[in-house]
Amino acid sequence: MLAIIGGSGLTQLASLDLIRREVVRTPYGEPSGALTFGRLCGRPVVFLARHGYGHTIPPHRVNYQANLWALHQAKADAIISVASVGGIRADLCPGTLIVPDQIIDYTWGRKSTFHDSSDEPVVHIDFTEPYDAALRRRILAAAAAASETIVDGAVYAATQGPRLETAAEINRLERDGADVVGMTGMPEAALARELGIPYAAINVVANFAAGRASSANGICFDSIDVVLREAMRRVRQVLDHICEA
């Protein structure tokens, strides 16, 4: 069963044929909200709103452990994360859809592993390629089938939030090799890897990052809402085609 984690701009799937909502408990506390089970183009899907269904949970307070464990309990065999980002690279303008292939983690203080007990051996995961290659190809193929332009590959910088970055911080991220910046990509991807669940992401560029292009002197939040409404409609089409394949 495919799991979809929705971020800012995607708190529900309009085309999902709802079967049930289930409040779950995990050894790591409560996830962001109830799991929504249904069918998308005839395929079973479970959906979870990362920030809660009222978008009330900031990035640094998301219980990533509980979210991923809940999807694991639900027997998810693949996870697609949808998240809005700021565009650092000049060609990644607002409205661009991206399937990232790498991550740089700048977050701190988040519970980032399921293996944090002194009573068990240390567990290491290979994180050379943080996103599952086969699932990335599946997303790219679905975008092509939906006639949606999507960028193949980008380096995602995961920052702490909830504030947006300074222009100087964006300059630093660019020097580090980052193409886009967001706040929720980690530890989500690493926790999925620990659970052995294939994980990939669709990033939606909501705005240019601080100090770039139209955000040179500040970020206009009103324009972000407009961009996300249209871009998430396109994301939903891609998700529909993933389930049709």
TABELQUI-V517619 format. One record per residue. N is the residue number from 0. RES is the residue in one small letter. PSI is psi in degrees with one decimal (none if undefined). D_FIRST is the distance of its C-alpha to the first C-alpha in whole Angstrom. Layout:
BEGIN
n=N res=RES psi=PSI d_first=D_FIRST
n=N res=RES psi=PSI d_first=D_FIRST
END
This chain:
BEGIN
n=0 res=m psi=132.8 d_first=0
n=1 res=l psi=133.8 d_first=4
n=2 res=a psi=138.6 d_first=6
n=3 res=i psi=124.2 d_first=10
n=4 res=i psi=117.7 d_first=13
n=5 res=g psi=137.1 d_first=16
n=6 res=g psi=-152.6 d_first=20
n=7 res=s psi=126.1 d_first=23
n=8 res=g psi=-12.4 d_first=23
n=9 res=l psi=81.3 d_first=19
n=10 res=t psi=-2.3 d_first=19
n=11 res=q psi=162.5 d_first=17
n=12 res=l psi=109.2 d_first=16
n=13 res=a psi=-32.1 d_first=18
n=14 res=s psi=4.8 d_first=17
n=15 res=l psi=124.5 d_first=14
n=16 res=d psi=103.3 d_first=15
n=17 res=l psi=132.7 d_first=15
n=18 res=i psi=-51.1 d_first=14
n=19 res=r psi=160.1 d_first=15
n=20 res=r psi=140.2 d_first=15
n=21 res=e psi=121.5 d_first=16
n=22 res=v psi=125.2 d_first=18
n=23 res=v psi=156.3 d_first=17
n=24 res=r psi=148.3 d_first=20
n=25 res=t psi=164.7 d_first=19
n=26 res=p psi=-9.8 d_first=22
n=27 res=y psi=13.8 d_first=22
n=28 res=g psi=-163.9 d_first=23
n=29 res=e psi=137.8 d_first=21
n=30 res=p psi=-179.9 d_first=19
n=31 res=s psi=-21.7 d_first=20
n=32 res=g psi=-176.2 d_first=19
n=33 res=a psi=148.4 d_first=17
n=34 res=l psi=134.9 d_first=13
n=35 res=t psi=116.6 d_first=12
n=36 res=f psi=139.7 d_first=10
n=37 res=g psi=-164.6 d_first=10
n=38 res=r psi=135.2 d_first=10
n=39 res=l psi=113.1 d_first=11
n=40 res=c psi=37.6 d_first=13
n=41 res=g psi=-8.7 d_first=12
n=42 res=r psi=140.4 d_first=8
n=43 res=p psi=135.3 d_first=6
n=44 res=v psi=144.8 d_first=6
n=45 res=v psi=133.6 d_first=7
n=46 res=f psi=140.5 d_first=11
n=47 res=l psi=129.4 d_first=13
n=48 res=a psi=113.9 d_first=17
n=49 res=r psi=-39.7 d_first=18
n=50 res=h psi=14.7 d_first=22
n=51 res=g psi=156.7 d_first=21
n=52 res=y psi=-12.9 d_first=21
n=53 res=g psi=11.5 d_first=25
n=54 res=h psi=57.2 d_first=25
n=55 res=t psi=-4.3 d_first=27
n=56 res=i psi=115.4 d_first=26
n=57 res=p psi=160.2 d_first=27
n=58 res=p psi=-40.3 d_first=26
n=59 res=h psi=-9.2 d_first=28
n=60 res=r psi=2.5 d_first=27
n=61 res=v psi=133.8 d_first=23
n=62 res=n psi=82.5 d_first=22
n=63 res=y psi=-38.6 d_first=20
n=64 res=q psi=-49.7 d_first=19
n=65 res=a psi=-41.1 d_first=18
n=66 res=n psi=-48.9 d_first=16
n=67 res=l psi=-38.2 d_first=14
n=68 res=w psi=-39.5 d_first=15
n=69 res=a psi=-41.5 d_first=13
n=70 res=l psi=-35.0 d_first=10
n=71 res=h psi=-45.0 d_first=10
n=72 res=q psi=-32.0 d_first=11
n=73 res=a psi=2.4 d_first=8
n=74 res=k psi=30.4 d_first=7
n=75 res=a psi=133.7 d_first=5
n=76 res=d psi=1.8 d_first=5
n=77 res=a psi=147.1 d_first=7
n=78 res=i psi=127.8 d_first=9
n=79 res=i psi=121.8 d_first=11
n=80 res=s psi=133.5 d_first=14
n=81 res=v psi=125.6 d_first=17
n=82 res=a psi=143.5 d_first=20
n=83 res=s psi=149.6 d_first=24
n=84 res=v psi=166.1 d_first=26
n=85 res=g psi=139.9 d_first=30
n=86 res=g psi=121.1 d_first=31
n=87 res=i psi=-48.6 d_first=34
n=88 res=r psi=139.1 d_first=34
n=89 res=a psi=-32.3 d_first=37
n=90 res=d psi=-7.1 d_first=35
n=91 res=l psi=79.0 d_first=32
n=92 res=c psi=165.5 d_first=33
n=93 res=p psi=134.8 d_first=31
n=94 res=g psi=-12.3 d_first=29
n=95 res=t psi=136.7 d_first=27
n=96 res=l psi=139.1 d_first=24
n=97 res=i psi=142.7 d_first=23
n=98 res=v psi=96.9 d_first=21
n=99 res=p psi=156.9 d_first=22
n=100 res=d psi=-8.0 d_first=23
n=101 res=q psi=160.8 d_first=25
n=102 res=i psi=141.5 d_first=25
n=103 res=i psi=127.2 d_first=29
n=104 res=d psi=117.0 d_first=28
n=105 res=y psi=9.0 d_first=31
n=106 res=t psi=164.8 d_first=30
n=107 res=w psi=150.6 d_first=32
n=108 res=g psi=2.8 d_first=31
n=109 res=r psi=145.8 d_first=28
n=110 res=k psi=107.8 d_first=26
n=111 res=s psi=10.8 d_first=24
n=112 res=t psi=154.0 d_first=23
n=113 res=f psi=-6.7 d_first=22
n=114 res=h psi=73.1 d_first=25
n=115 res=d psi=25.1 d_first=28
n=116 res=s psi=140.7 d_first=30
n=117 res=s psi=-6.4 d_first=33
n=118 res=d psi=-2.3 d_first=33
n=119 res=e psi=158.5 d_first=30
n=120 res=p psi=154.1 d_first=31
n=121 res=v psi=136.6 d_first=30
n=122 res=v psi=125.0 d_first=27
n=123 res=h psi=144.3 d_first=26
n=124 res=i psi=148.8 d_first=24
n=125 res=d psi=121.0 d_first=24
n=126 res=f psi=24.6 d_first=24
n=127 res=t psi=-47.7 d_first=26
n=128 res=e psi=99.6 d_first=23
n=129 res=p psi=-20.4 d_first=21
n=130 res=y psi=143.7 d_first=18
n=131 res=d psi=124.8 d_first=16
n=132 res=a psi=-44.0 d_first=18
n=133 res=a psi=-39.2 d_first=16
n=134 res=l psi=-35.7 d_first=13
n=135 res=r psi=-45.0 d_first=16
n=136 res=r psi=-36.6 d_first=18
n=137 res=r psi=-40.8 d_first=15
n=138 res=i psi=-45.2 d_first=15
n=139 res=l psi=-40.5 d_first=19
n=140 res=a psi=-38.9 d_first=19
n=141 res=a psi=-39.8 d_first=17
n=142 res=a psi=-41.6 d_first=20
n=143 res=a psi=-41.9 d_first=22
n=144 res=a psi=-30.3 d_first=21
n=145 res=a psi=0.9 d_first=21
n=146 res=s psi=36.2 d_first=25
n=147 res=e psi=128.2 d_first=24
n=148 res=t psi=130.0 d_first=26
n=149 res=i psi=140.5 d_first=24
n=150 res=v psi=129.5 d_first=26
n=151 res=d psi=99.3 d_first=24
n=152 res=g psi=130.7 d_first=25
n=153 res=a psi=155.4 d_first=27
n=154 res=v psi=120.9 d_first=28
n=155 res=y psi=122.3 d_first=26
n=156 res=a psi=120.1 d_first=29
n=157 res=a psi=113.5 d_first=27
n=158 res=t psi=168.3 d_first=30
n=159 res=q psi=-40.9 d_first=30
n=160 res=g psi=-175.2 d_first=31
n=161 res=p psi=-9.0 d_first=31
n=162 res=r psi=154.4 d_first=34
n=163 res=l psi=170.3 d_first=34
n=164 res=e psi=160.8 d_first=36
n=165 res=t psi=162.9 d_first=40
n=166 res=a psi=-37.9 d_first=41
n=167 res=a psi=-36.9 d_first=42
n=168 res=e psi=-39.3 d_first=39
n=169 res=i psi=-39.8 d_first=37
n=170 res=n psi=-41.6 d_first=40
n=171 res=r psi=-45.4 d_first=39
n=172 res=l psi=-39.8 d_first=36
n=173 res=e psi=-42.1 d_first=37
n=174 res=r psi=-31.3 d_first=39
n=175 res=d psi=-10.6 d_first=36
n=176 res=g psi=8.6 d_first=34
n=177 res=a psi=144.2 d_first=32
n=178 res=d psi=-31.8 d_first=31
n=179 res=v psi=162.4 d_first=29
n=180 res=v psi=134.6 d_first=29
n=181 res=g psi=-176.7 d_first=27
n=182 res=m psi=-1.2 d_first=26
n=183 res=t psi=-1.0 d_first=23
n=184 res=g psi=-22.2 d_first=21
n=185 res=m psi=140.3 d_first=23
n=186 res=p psi=16.1 d_first=22
n=187 res=e psi=-48.6 d_first=18
n=188 res=a psi=-40.1 d_first=18
n=189 res=a psi=-38.9 d_first=20
n=190 res=l psi=-38.6 d_first=18
n=191 res=a psi=-40.5 d_first=15
n=192 res=r psi=-41.3 d_first=17
n=193 res=e psi=-34.9 d_first=18
n=194 res=l psi=-5.7 d_first=15
n=195 res=g psi=23.5 d_first=14
n=196 res=i psi=121.9 d_first=11
n=197 res=p psi=134.3 d_first=12
n=198 res=y psi=134.2 d_first=13
n=199 res=a psi=169.7 d_first=15
n=200 res=a psi=150.3 d_first=16
n=201 res=i psi=116.2 d_first=18
n=202 res=n psi=139.3 d_first=21
n=203 res=v psi=120.2 d_first=24
n=204 res=v psi=112.7 d_first=27
n=205 res=a psi=-26.9 d_first=29
n=206 res=n psi=160.6 d_first=32
n=207 res=f psi=144.1 d_first=35
n=208 res=a psi=164.1 d_first=35
n=209 res=a psi=133.0 d_first=38
n=210 res=g psi=1.4 d_first=41
n=211 res=r psi=133.7 d_first=40
n=212 res=a psi=-121.8 d_first=41
n=213 res=s psi=-11.7 d_first=40
n=214 res=s psi=18.4 d_first=40
n=215 res=a psi=-38.2 d_first=43
n=216 res=n psi=11.2 d_first=44
n=217 res=g psi=161.0 d_first=41
n=218 res=i psi=130.2 d_first=38
n=219 res=c psi=108.7 d_first=38
n=220 res=f psi=-29.9 d_first=35
n=221 res=d psi=-39.4 d_first=36
n=222 res=s psi=-29.0 d_first=35
n=223 res=i psi=-44.4 d_first=32
n=224 res=d psi=-41.5 d_first=31
n=225 res=v psi=-45.4 d_first=32
n=226 res=v psi=-46.2 d_first=30
n=227 res=l psi=-36.5 d_first=27
n=228 res=r psi=-46.2 d_first=27
n=229 res=e psi=-42.9 d_first=27
n=230 res=a psi=-39.2 d_first=25
n=231 res=m psi=-27.1 d_first=22
n=232 res=r psi=-41.5 d_first=22
n=233 res=r psi=-37.9 d_first=22
n=234 res=v psi=-42.6 d_first=19
n=235 res=r psi=-37.0 d_first=17
n=236 res=q psi=-40.5 d_first=18
n=237 res=v psi=-44.2 d_first=17
n=238 res=l psi=-39.5 d_first=13
n=239 res=d psi=-44.5 d_first=14
n=240 res=h psi=-30.5 d_first=15
n=241 res=i psi=-42.0 d_first=12
n=242 res=c psi=-23.0 d_first=10
n=243 res=e psi=-26.1 d_first=13
n=244 res=a psi=none d_first=14
END
